[in-house]
């Protein structure tokens, strides 16, 4: 929604119908006619045409979709020549919050099905390069940086644990399995210890926890899609809080070319797309 407020045409795609409904309600309440949401699967965006978007962004969303090579191909397919793809993915075995949540949750969850590919593999640079190179992106057009996402919550860490228990797919699944095994209390305590240990807020009734993620950016050249190059400048931060009845967490944001004139966007210089 921050990008829509800057004048971009924004389409959000999510696999969960309730999140799509919630997103459209928020957009209407904000008076953003240029922002809408629709259902879709990151591994099969059949409802979206080729070369549709200048900037394709997924923050901790598409990494949870199955078939990662299909995800990469679909993101490339819907991006216009000269456009950019930006992903934010959690890093496996990282000592910060979310990687540790996933590690703890896995210990309480049933074994994954045969052939399952861990979402955390999107946090490994070589894997990301392989997937997008397989979709036709030259390796020299793929770049990485480690970034920080800070969870700011206006309550104690234990209440943030409750929010993850209700709304975050991996912890929802872990608690369901733990309840069936009589271990929900153990899981709750283990997560509360984690959240308290990583909380940097000086107050007892507030939570501030930084979490490291891998931000990768892929640029499409004219030669890749044989089309006219188009670049648009954006600056903004993607943040997402959501509830999913499907116990899955897929979130992709697609930013259409803005119809606003160049001078209405903040910043100076060229039109390169950036999402912070």
C-alpha positions as CSV (number, residue, x, y, z in Angstrom):
1,X,0.0,0.0,0.0
2,X,2.9,2.5,0.5
3,X,3.7,2.2,-3.2
4,X,0.1,2.7,-4.2
5,X,0.1,6.0,-2.2
6,X,3.1,7.0,-4.3
7,X,0.9,6.6,-7.4
8,X,1.8,3.1,-8.6
9,X,-0.8,0.6,-9.8
10,X,-0.5,-2.3,-7.3
11,X,-1.8,-5.8,-7.5
12,X,-1.4,-8.1,-4.5
13,X,-1.8,-11.9,-5.0
14,X,-2.3,-14.3,-2.2
15,X,-3.3,-17.9,-2.0
16,X,-5.6,-17.4,1.0
17,X,-9.1,-16.0,0.2
18,X,-9.5,-14.3,3.6
19,X,-6.2,-12.4,3.2
20,X,-7.4,-11.2,-0.3
21,X,-10.7,-10.0,1.2
22,X,-8.9,-8.2,4.1
23,X,-6.5,-6.6,1.7
24,X,-9.2,-5.2,-0.6
25,X,-11.1,-3.9,2.5
26,X,-8.0,-2.0,3.6
27,X,-7.4,-0.6,0.1
28,X,-11.0,0.7,-0.1
29,X,-10.8,2.2,3.4
30,X,-7.6,4.0,2.4
31,X,-9.2,5.3,-0.7
32,X,-6.7,3.6,-3.0
33,X,-8.5,2.7,-6.2
34,X,-5.1,1.8,-7.7
35,X,-4.5,-1.0,-5.2
36,X,-6.3,-4.3,-5.3
37,X,-5.8,-8.0,-4.3
38,X,-6.8,-11.3,-5.9
39,X,-6.3,-15.0,-5.3
40,X,-3.4,-16.8,-6.9
41,X,-0.6,-19.3,-6.4
42,X,3.0,-18.2,-6.8
43,X,3.9,-21.4,-8.5
44,X,1.2,-21.0,-11.2
45,X,0.1,-17.4,-12.0
46,X,-1.9,-18.5,-14.9
47,X,-4.4,-15.6,-14.5
48,X,-1.6,-13.0,-15.1
49,X,-0.3,-12.2,-18.6
50,X,3.3,-12.2,-19.7
51,X,5.3,-9.0,-19.2
52,X,2.7,-7.4,-17.0
53,X,4.7,-5.7,-14.2
54,X,7.7,-3.4,-13.8
55,X,8.4,-4.6,-10.3
56,X,7.6,-7.9,-8.7
57,X,8.1,-8.2,-5.0
58,X,7.7,-11.1,-2.5
59,X,8.5,-10.4,1.1
60,X,8.6,-13.7,3.0
61,X,5.7,-15.1,0.8
62,X,6.6,-16.9,-2.3
63,X,9.4,-18.8,-0.5
64,X,6.6,-20.8,1.2
65,X,5.0,-21.9,-2.1
66,X,5.8,-25.4,-3.4
67,X,7.8,-26.0,-6.6
68,X,10.5,-23.3,-6.2
69,X,11.7,-23.5,-9.8
70,X,8.1,-22.9,-11.0
71,X,7.9,-19.9,-8.7
72,X,11.0,-18.4,-10.2
73,X,9.8,-19.0,-13.8
74,X,6.4,-17.4,-13.0
75,X,7.9,-14.4,-11.4
76,X,10.2,-13.9,-14.4
77,X,7.3,-14.5,-16.9
78,X,5.1,-11.7,-15.5
79,X,7.9,-9.2,-15.2
80,X,8.4,-6.7,-18.1
81,X,11.6,-6.3,-20.0
82,X,13.9,-4.0,-18.0
83,X,11.9,-4.7,-14.9
84,X,13.0,-6.1,-11.5
85,X,12.2,-8.9,-9.1
86,X,12.9,-8.4,-5.4
87,X,12.5,-11.2,-2.8
88,X,13.0,-11.2,0.9
89,X,13.6,-14.7,2.2
90,X,14.4,-16.0,5.7
91,X,17.8,-17.6,6.1
92,X,18.2,-21.2,7.4
93,X,20.0,-21.7,10.7
94,X,20.3,-18.0,11.2
95,X,20.5,-17.1,14.9
96,X,17.8,-14.4,14.6
97,X,14.1,-14.7,15.3
98,X,12.3,-16.2,12.3
99,X,14.9,-18.9,11.5
100,X,14.8,-20.0,15.1
101,X,10.9,-20.0,15.0
102,X,11.0,-22.3,12.0
103,X,13.6,-24.5,13.6
104,X,11.6,-24.9,16.8
105,X,8.3,-25.3,14.9
106,X,9.8,-28.1,12.8
107,X,10.7,-30.1,16.0
108,X,7.0,-30.2,17.0
109,X,5.6,-30.8,13.5
110,X,5.1,-34.1,11.7
111,X,7.7,-35.1,9.1
112,X,7.2,-33.4,5.8
113,X,6.0,-35.4,2.8
114,X,8.5,-37.1,0.5
115,X,9.9,-34.7,-2.0
116,X,9.2,-31.7,0.2
117,X,11.6,-28.7,-0.4
118,X,12.2,-26.5,2.6
119,X,11.1,-22.9,2.2
120,X,14.3,-22.0,3.9
121,X,16.3,-23.0,0.8
122,X,15.2,-19.7,-0.6
123,X,17.6,-18.1,1.9
124,X,20.6,-19.7,0.3
125,X,22.3,-17.6,-2.4
126,X,23.3,-20.5,-4.6
127,X,19.8,-21.9,-4.6
128,X,18.3,-18.6,-5.6
129,X,20.8,-18.1,-8.4
130,X,20.1,-21.6,-9.7
131,X,16.4,-21.1,-9.7
132,X,16.4,-17.7,-11.5
133,X,19.2,-18.8,-13.9
134,X,17.0,-21.7,-14.8
135,X,14.2,-19.2,-15.6
136,X,16.6,-17.3,-18.0
137,X,18.0,-14.6,-15.8
138,X,21.8,-14.1,-16.3
139,X,23.7,-14.8,-13.1
140,X,25.4,-11.4,-13.3
141,X,21.9,-9.8,-13.1
142,X,21.3,-11.4,-9.7
143,X,22.5,-9.7,-6.5
144,X,22.1,-10.3,-2.8
145,X,22.4,-8.4,0.5
146,X,21.6,-9.4,4.0
147,X,19.0,-7.1,5.5
148,X,17.1,-6.7,8.7
149,X,13.3,-6.8,9.3
150,X,12.3,-5.5,12.7
151,X,9.2,-6.8,14.5
152,X,7.7,-3.9,16.5
153,X,4.8,-5.1,18.7
154,X,3.0,-2.9,21.3
155,X,2.8,-5.6,23.9
156,X,5.0,-8.1,25.8
157,X,6.9,-10.9,23.8
158,X,4.5,-13.5,25.1
159,X,1.6,-11.8,23.3
160,X,3.6,-11.7,20.1
161,X,4.1,-15.4,20.5
162,X,0.3,-15.7,20.7
163,X,0.0,-13.7,17.5
164,X,2.4,-16.0,15.7
165,X,0.4,-19.0,17.1
166,X,-2.8,-17.6,15.6
167,X,-1.6,-16.1,12.3
168,X,1.7,-17.6,11.1
169,X,1.4,-20.8,9.1
170,X,4.5,-22.7,10.4
171,X,3.6,-22.0,14.1
172,X,0.0,-22.7,13.5
173,X,0.9,-26.1,12.1
174,X,3.3,-26.8,14.9
175,X,0.8,-25.9,17.6
176,X,-1.9,-28.1,16.0
177,X,0.5,-31.1,16.1
178,X,1.7,-30.2,19.6
179,X,-1.8,-30.1,20.9
180,X,-2.5,-33.5,19.5
181,X,0.6,-34.8,21.3
182,X,0.0,-33.0,24.6
183,X,3.0,-30.7,24.0
184,X,1.5,-27.4,23.2
185,X,2.6,-26.0,26.6
186,X,6.2,-27.0,25.9
187,X,6.1,-25.3,22.5
188,X,4.6,-22.1,24.0
189,X,7.3,-22.0,26.7
190,X,10.1,-22.6,24.2
191,X,8.9,-19.8,21.9
192,X,8.4,-17.4,24.8
193,X,12.0,-18.0,25.9
194,X,13.2,-17.3,22.4
195,X,11.1,-14.1,22.0
196,X,12.2,-12.8,25.4
197,X,15.9,-13.5,24.7
198,X,15.8,-11.6,21.5
199,X,13.6,-8.7,22.6
200,X,15.6,-5.4,22.5
201,X,12.8,-3.2,23.8
202,X,13.6,-1.5,27.1
203,X,10.0,-1.6,28.2
204,X,8.1,-4.7,29.6
205,X,5.0,-4.0,27.5
206,X,6.7,-3.6,24.1
207,X,8.5,-5.9,21.8
208,X,11.3,-5.1,19.3
209,X,13.0,-8.0,17.7
210,X,15.3,-7.7,14.6
211,X,15.4,-10.6,12.2
212,X,18.0,-11.1,9.4
213,X,16.8,-12.0,5.9
214,X,18.3,-12.4,2.5
215,X,17.2,-9.8,0.0
216,X,17.9,-10.7,-3.6
217,X,17.3,-8.6,-6.7
218,X,17.0,-9.8,-10.2
219,X,17.1,-7.6,-13.3
220,X,15.5,-8.5,-16.6
221,X,17.4,-7.4,-19.7
222,X,15.8,-6.6,-23.1
223,X,17.5,-9.6,-24.6
224,X,15.8,-11.8,-22.1
225,X,12.3,-11.1,-23.2
226,X,12.8,-9.4,-26.5
227,X,10.7,-6.4,-25.5
228,X,11.0,-2.7,-24.8
229,X,12.8,-1.9,-21.6
230,X,10.9,-0.1,-18.9
231,X,12.1,1.0,-15.5
232,X,10.3,2.8,-12.7
233,X,11.7,4.2,-9.5
234,X,10.0,3.3,-6.2
235,X,11.0,3.6,-2.6
236,X,9.1,1.9,0.2
237,X,9.0,-0.8,2.8
238,X,6.8,-3.9,2.5
239,X,5.3,-5.0,5.8
240,X,2.6,-7.7,6.1
241,X,0.5,-8.9,9.0
242,X,-2.1,-11.4,8.2
243,X,-4.3,-14.3,9.2
244,X,-4.6,-17.4,7.1
245,X,-7.4,-20.0,7.3
246,X,-5.3,-22.3,5.0
247,X,-2.4,-22.3,7.5
248,X,-0.2,-21.4,4.6
249,X,1.6,-18.1,4.1
250,X,2.1,-17.0,0.5
251,X,2.3,-13.3,-0.3
252,X,3.3,-11.8,-3.5
253,X,3.1,-8.1,-4.4
254,X,3.1,-7.0,-8.1
255,X,3.5,-3.3,-8.9
256,X,2.2,-2.1,-12.2
257,X,3.8,0.8,-14.1
258,X,2.7,4.0,-12.6
259,X,0.6,6.4,-14.6
260,X,2.0,9.3,-12.7
261,X,4.6,11.5,-14.3
262,X,8.2,11.0,-13.2
263,X,8.4,14.2,-11.1
264,X,5.7,13.0,-8.7
265,X,7.9,10.2,-7.2
266,X,10.4,11.0,-4.4
267,X,14.1,10.8,-5.0
268,X,16.3,11.8,-7.9
269,X,18.2,10.2,-10.7
270,X,17.1,7.4,-13.0
271,X,13.9,5.3,-12.8
272,X,15.4,2.1,-11.3
273,X,13.0,0.2,-9.1
274,X,14.0,-0.4,-5.5
275,X,12.1,-1.8,-2.6
276,X,13.7,-1.5,0.9
